[in-house]
C-alpha cells in the first residue's frame, strides 16, 4: 500500500517540474526575441570572438633562424601526450653537431585534447600551441597534420622562429 502512495506522490511532482522547466525556456526565448542586443551570442562568421593571449589553439612547429626545424626528435612531446596523437620518425642529421632530426612529425588533431603537455615537455621550444582555432575539413584525413602544415603553412608566413637562441645554447654546452 505504501509503495502505491509513494509512486502517486512522485507523479504529482513530475508534471510541475516539467511545466516549470518549459516556463523558464519560454521566458528566455521571448526575452531574446524582444531584445536582441542583450543576447549573449555573436553572429559567426561575421563577428569573431577574440580569445586571450593564453589561448591554446592549433599546433605550430618552430624554426631556427636558417629556416630549418627546431625539433631534435627527442620524442618527449610524444611520450608526454596523454592522447597519444603525436607520431615522430627520427633520422640521423647530416650535420655532426646535431644528433638527429624528424623526417616525419604527425599530429592527429581529432585525437588531441589541446592540453599543452607537448609544449611543456619540449626542451628546445620546438612545438607550441598557437592562436589559430578554425580547422575545417571534409574528411578525417585532413586532420592529420604533417611537418609542412605544422611549420610552413601559409598562415605562418614562412615559419615561427623559436625564442631559444642557438648561439647561447652552444656557448652553454647544451
Secondary structure, DSSP 8 states (H G I E B T S, - for coil): -HHHHHHHHHHHHHHHHHHHHHHHHHHHHHHHHH-GGG-S---TTTS-----TT---SEEE-B-TTSSB------HHHHH-TT--EEEEEEE-SSTT--EEEEEEEEETTT-----HHHHH-TT--EEE-S------SSGGGGEE-HHHHHH-GGGSS--B-SS-HHHHHHHT-
